[in-house]
Amino acid sequence: MLNDPFGRKIEYLRLSVTDRCDFRCFYCLPRSHRDFETPSDWLTPDEIERLVAQFAVLGVKHVRLTGGEPLVRKGLDEIASRIAGVAGIEELSLSTNASRLSQFAEALSRAGVKRLNISLDSLDEAKFKQITGSQLKPVLEGIESAQAFGLSPIKINMVIMRGINDDEVEGMIEYCMDHDLTLRFIETMPVGEGGQAATERYIPLTEIEQRLKKRYTLRTAAMLGSGPARYFQINDTGFVIGFITPQSQHFCATCNRVRVSVTGDLHLCLGQEDKLALRPLMREGASDEAIQQAIRYAVAHKPERHNFHETPTAIIRPMSSLGG
């Protein structure tokens, strides 16, 4: 098993298959950003499959495909199918902005993807374009397609920003309730130029929680997944919302995940720069045992927590480079 110095068992791998995205959400990927990794440096499907197999031997059970936007990576369904076939991997999920999901939902379902996290920060067309630089309609159509092909549960992730979309909280609840979707609210994080610029829009989600308690009855609930959200059932509906609070109530003590970038760098914390390059080992002919040993070594140096409050401008890589 993979255990870090603080007794946390690492069972969850977030795997970025591209650092590129067809959206330019201002809190994530600034529209001026052009410093993307070159495709020749990306992990190949063979390398991805081999690397996931080493993590599985060490006890990782859940893999989430991330980006950037993973659906811009050609051959993603093949990559997904390979990962789903790795012995020991019990769950394969995907994070997406859903803009291309109508095209790929069926193939992803057949490849073995079970669950989706979909970014959706606004249901207002003009506001959605302000945030993302793109159109809302394809996203809503993508959600419908995913449901039609049996991808479930689908979790909607809404980053809450003061003066931008905080007035849409109740409307998003109604939309998700009507469409049988789980809704999760997320605090902004000072990661990269975009995230640091959005700091002035930060809202602690305790504020949103208290606001909702004046309108709804919130009861503690459970939800399938490996992430850090606190879940609540609204009234007696069976509808569930979640709160992800990396700043106001950090969940580092229960962190069970590591991240691998599209170029094969193993990152140990989203809010730190600790990492180990695994791609050179594979391309230089390292054995499976050597790769496993490198992973163990890295996890043995996983930091206890992020330092967003102490050093809010420390992380200069954009959120899109590692998938959040």
Beta strands, then each sheet from edge to edge (+ up, - down):
strand 1: 12-16
strand 2: 62-66
strand 3: 91-96
strand 4: 115-119
strand 5: 154-159
strand 6: 182-186
strand 7: 218-221
strand 8: 230-234
strand 9: 240-244
strand 10: 257-260
strand 11: 265-267
strand 12: 275-277
sheet 1: 7+ 8- 9+ 6+ 5+ 4+ 3+ 2+ 1+ 10+ 11- 12+
end
